[in-house]
Amino acid sequence: MINLVVFDMDGVLIDSEDLSISIGIKFFQKMGRSLEKKDFLPHLGTGEYDFFSGPAKDNEISFDMREASAFFKSQYKKEIRKKSLALDGAFSFIERVKRAGLKIAIASSAKKWKVEENLRNIGFEPSFFDAVITEEDIKRNKPYSDIYLLALIKCAESSENAVVFEDARGGIRAAKSAGIRTVSLTTTIGKKDAEDEGADAIINNLADIPDFSSSEELESFLFSTEAEEVLYGVNYIKPLERNYSQSVLDKMAFEKAKKARENAYAPYSGYKVGAALISAASGRIYSGCNVENSSYGAAICAERNAVTTALAEEGKLGIDTLIVVSSDNPPAPPCAICLQVLAEFSKSDTRVILSDTEGNKEVYLFKDLLPKPFIFPTMRK
C-alpha cells in the first residue's frame, strides 16, 4: 500500500530544465565558450556542481564554481518569477494525493533556494509538504540513494509503502537503490532509458493519472497487473512485460472514446462522436472527437482527429483497433472520407468496434467496411 508519495522537482513538477540549461549556456558564453543543450543533458538531476562541472569537464573548460553558482542563482530567480512553469497535472495531482490522506515529500538534488522558488512557481509553499529534502541535506547526491532514504526516515515510512516520481536516469537509479517503486515521466528521458534503469511504470506526465480518492486506487492504477479493474489514461505507457490483454485494451479505448465524445465541438449538427485507436506498435491509445466548422467542409471527424494525434506522437502508425462511440443505436460507422484516411494505417483485419454510449457494440474487420480502398499507384504491391 502507498502511504508516501515522493516527488523529484525539475522535470516532474516543473518545466525548469530548459531554463536551467539556457542559464548554463549563458555562463559559459561569458567565458567565450559556446556550449549546447546536449552538453548539459547527461548531467541533469544530480545537483548544481555536476550540472556545471560535467559539461566543463567534457569540453575541457576551467571555471570558478562559486562564480557559476552565484550567476545561476541570480539569473534563475529573475527568470522564474516571470511566468508559471508548472508541468501538466502537477498541481492537481499533488492536491489529490493530499486529499487521499497520503504523505507527500520533495526529494530534489537542487539547492534549497531553487526548490523553494520552484514550489512557489507551481502554487505551493514548502510547508504544504511533509518533508522537503534538498542538496544541502545530504552528502552524496543522486544517483546515490541517500536522498530517498532520508525521505523515508523523515516521513517515518518504509520503502515498500512509498512511491517515487522521477524523470532522469540518476534519479531512477537513486530511488531503486533505496528499494522504492519508481514511476518515470518521459519529460526528460525516453521509455527505453527509463526501462533500462528499472522504472516500475512509465507515464508522459502527471496529467495522465486519472482521478483517485484513496491509496488503493492510486496503487491499482500505477502497479496493478489486474487491469480489468482499472481504466488507464490515454498516454499511459507500461513496461513491455506488463502489456494488457486485448479485452482490457478495448475497455480502456471505449472509455477514452466516450470521454472524447463529451468534448466534441458540434454546434451546428449537435451530433457528437468520439473515437479511440490502439496503436499496433506501442499499444498506446489515442482519442479524438469531431470538430465542426461553419464552413462544413472544414469539419474534422473524430476518427481522423485520433489518427493525427497518434501520428504526431509516434511518427508512424499502424492501427490495431479502432473504437467509434456515437449516440446512435445501432452505432454509426465512420464516414467514407474517414474510411479512406483510415485505410492508410489499417490492415484488412484491423478491428473496428462501433458502439453507442451504453456500450452496445458491433465488431467488424476493416475490410468489411471498406473492401476496396483507393491505393496510390506507387504504393500498390
C-alpha positions, 0 to 999 in steps of 0.5 A: 500500500502507498502511504508516501508519495515522493516527488523529484522537482525539475522535470516532474513538477516543473518545466525548469530544465530548459531554463536551467540549461539556457542559464548554463549556456549563458555562463559559459558564453561569458567565458567565450565558450559556446556550449549546447543543450546536449552538453548539459543533458547527461548531467541533469538531476544530480545537483548544481556542481555536476550540472556545471562541472560535467559539461566543463569537464567534457569540453575541457573548460576551467571555471570558478564554481562559486562564480557559476553558482552565484550567476545561476542563482541570480539569473534563475530567480529573475527568470522564474518569477516571470511566468508559471512553469508548472508541468501538466497535472502537477498541481492537481495531482499533488492536491489529490494525493493530499486529499487521499490522506497520503504523505507527500515529500520533495526529494530534489538534488537542487539547492534549497533556494531553487526548490523553494522558488520552484514550489512557489512557481507551481502554487505551493509553499514548502510547508504544504509538504511533509518533508522537503529534502534538498542538496544541502541535506545530504552528502552524496547526491543522486544517483546515490540513494541517500536522498530517498532514504532520508525521505523515508526516515523523515516521513517515518515510512518504509520503502515498500509503502512509498512511491517515487516520481522521477524523470532522469536516469540518476534519479531512477537509479537513486530511488531503486537503490533505496528499494522504492517503486519508481514511476518515470515521466518521459519529460526528460528521458525516453521509455527505453532509458527509463526501462533500462534503469528499472522504472516500475511504470512509465507515464508522459506526465502527471496529467495522465493519472486519472482521478483517485480518492484513496491509496488503493486506487492510486496503487491499482492504477500505477502497479496493478497487473489486474487491469480489468479493474482499472481504466488507464489514461490515454498516454499511459505507457507500461513496461513491455512485460506488463502489456494488457490483454486485448479485452482490457485494451478495448475497455480502456479505448471505449472509455477514452472514446466516450470521454472524447465524445463529451468534448466534441465541438458540434454546434451546428449538427449537435451530433457528437462522436468520439473515437479511440485507436490502439496503436499496433506498435506501442499499444498506446491509445489515442482519442479524438472527437469531431470538430465542426466548422461553419464552413462544413467542409472544414469539419474534422471527424473524430476518427481522423482527429485520433489518427493525427494525434497518434501520428504526431506522437509516434511518427508512424502508425499502424492501427490495431483497433479502432473504437467509434462511440456515437449516440446512435443505436445501432452505432454509426460507422465512420464516414467514407472520407474517414474510411479512406484516411483510415485505410492508410494505417489499417490492415484488412483485419484491423478491428473496428468496434462501433458502439453507442454510449451504453456500450452496445457494440458491433465488431467488424474487420476493416475490410468489411467496411471498406473492401476496396480502398483507393491505393496510390499507384506507387504504393500498390504491391 
